[in-house]
Amino acid sequence: MNAISTVASQATPSRNTQDWQAADSRHFLHPFTDFQGLARKGARIITRAENIYLWDSEGHKILDAMSGLWCVNVGYGQQSLIDAAAAQMKELPFYNAFFQTATTPAIELAEVLAEISPPQFQHVFFTSSGSEGNDTIVRMVRRYWDVLGQPERQVIIGRKNGYHGSTMAGASLGGMSGMHAQGGLPIPNITHIDQPHWFEHGAGLRGETAGLTPEAFGLKAAGWLEAKILELGADKVAAFIGEPVQGAGGVIVPPASYWPEIQRICDKYGILLVSDEVICGFGRTGQWFGCETMGTKPDLMTFAKGVSSGYIPLGGVMVGDRVARVLIEQGGEFNHGFTYSGHPTACAVALANIRLLRELDVVRHVREDVGPYLAQRFAELNDHPLVGETQSCGMMASVQLVKDKTTATPFDEALEVGMVCRGHCFGNGLIMRAVGDRMIVAPPLVMTRAQVDEMMGLIRRCLDLTLEDLRKRGWL
Ligand SMILES: *Cc1c(COP(=O)(O)O)cnc(C)c1O
């Protein structure tokens, strides 16, 4: 064997799945992964995609009901995004925005984002991810109160089981106990209240929801914010952050009463309201941003994922007038930024993505057509013996698996019933995610009704297979 053919980086188109898996486990540490567990099993190698479908290295076709990772809003293979990247790379692949310079795609994208955002948003700060966006939020919120002469307003309130990314600040704002357990999180002056999760809180039968309507529970759950503010002292609280619909937490859709009451409480105490729109933004809920669906008027919005449909990394923060005015007129230099803040190629792809969303009228398609249809089809799953609850909002939906639906009794967590179901999904050409025993989807927004039917057929088949499997195991 000559020396050149042993060079690892050499292109080796003939490598088979096992080769790829072996190289993967030798060198690639995957996010949120038990490295040894994956090495034993071998990763599924995804090789190409078109529209809402993926193909793996074994040639299996898979319906991607998670839009990659909540991001491929326009579906795969959109030529205008591909062309925008190529053209921008040829013209000017990169230049920074640090030293009083700017590139035209970044300026144009800022303009377009101001256009499609609620009217209070006229300014944007660019990052390359949602996590960096939320780090920016922490620094910006604290800077805002400093400039106003209230530096003691430090505390940011998030929610248990909220997800705001995986950097130190992002993971701290989030309320994922598994993340907090590693690396000394949360960082100081971040605290959490309970989530507005109807099923977890007793599904109307017990606990915090006992005897309540969902609407009454929504008000009660929002009240936990006021209680926390009073406990800390309102003059210590800087901001509240939440996802309009919790995504990674399990597609948890709050009662309609929840967000307006959160808004009222923030207004009452002068606290900044931050809407993390990383999943809900760019049409996912049937409006451009989730806050419009939920009826709030946030001061800041984090975005990422759908802004570029995941074709290239991009994120940022929409800065509302209340904060922008203070930072611009009184703040002086803001000592924060990233090499790739306003990356021209990323911005060019995002511009093409937003242009396409507009051309195809995708937001209205979600709001008036395919979103309501998905809701209707998901509600039909309630007749299934394993299903304790379904929820949906625009193009995201969840189904809670239960041991006994009449009493809303969950399975023993240790059984990992969600993972059993996910296994059947993988085996049947469907990517549906498991969050505990909650099965979730967030498919591409361009999905047709016929494709929703195709997905629902797969989901029902996988629920049936799971039911059969659980009976065989004696878990039911
Ligand atoms: C994915 C996500 C983030 C983090 O974004 P990254 O690009 O992974 O850093 C933040 N907030 C929400 C709501 C998300 O879903």
The ligand as a MOL file (V3000), in Angstrom:
LIG
                    3D

  0  0  0     0  0            999 V3000
M  V30 BEGIN CTAB
M  V30 COUNTS 15 15 0 0 0
M  V30 BEGIN ATOM
M  V30 1 C -31.9770 25.4930 19.2270 0
M  V30 2 C -32.3770 26.5320 20.1890 0
M  V30 3 C -31.4410 27.4340 20.7290 0
M  V30 4 C -29.9710 27.2800 20.4860 0
M  V30 5 O -29.6150 27.4880 19.1720 0
M  V30 6 P -28.2050 26.9160 18.6410 0
M  V30 7 O -28.1460 27.4290 17.2370 0
M  V30 8 O -28.2540 25.4330 18.7590 0
M  V30 9 O -27.1540 27.5040 19.5030 0
M  V30 10 C -31.9080 28.4520 21.5190 0
M  V30 11 N -33.2050 28.5900 21.7910 0
M  V30 12 C -34.1260 27.7440 21.3120 0
M  V30 13 C -35.5640 27.9760 21.6250 0
M  V30 14 C -33.7500 26.6790 20.5080 0
M  V30 15 O -34.6510 25.8040 20.0690 0
M  V30 END ATOM
M  V30 BEGIN BOND
M  V30 1 1 1 2
M  V30 2 1 2 3
M  V30 3 2 2 14
M  V30 4 1 3 4
M  V30 5 2 3 10
M  V30 6 1 4 5
M  V30 7 1 5 6
M  V30 8 2 6 7
M  V30 9 1 6 8
M  V30 10 1 6 9
M  V30 11 1 10 11
M  V30 12 2 11 12
M  V30 13 1 12 13
M  V30 14 1 12 14
M  V30 15 1 14 15
M  V30 END BOND
M  V30 END CTAB
M  END
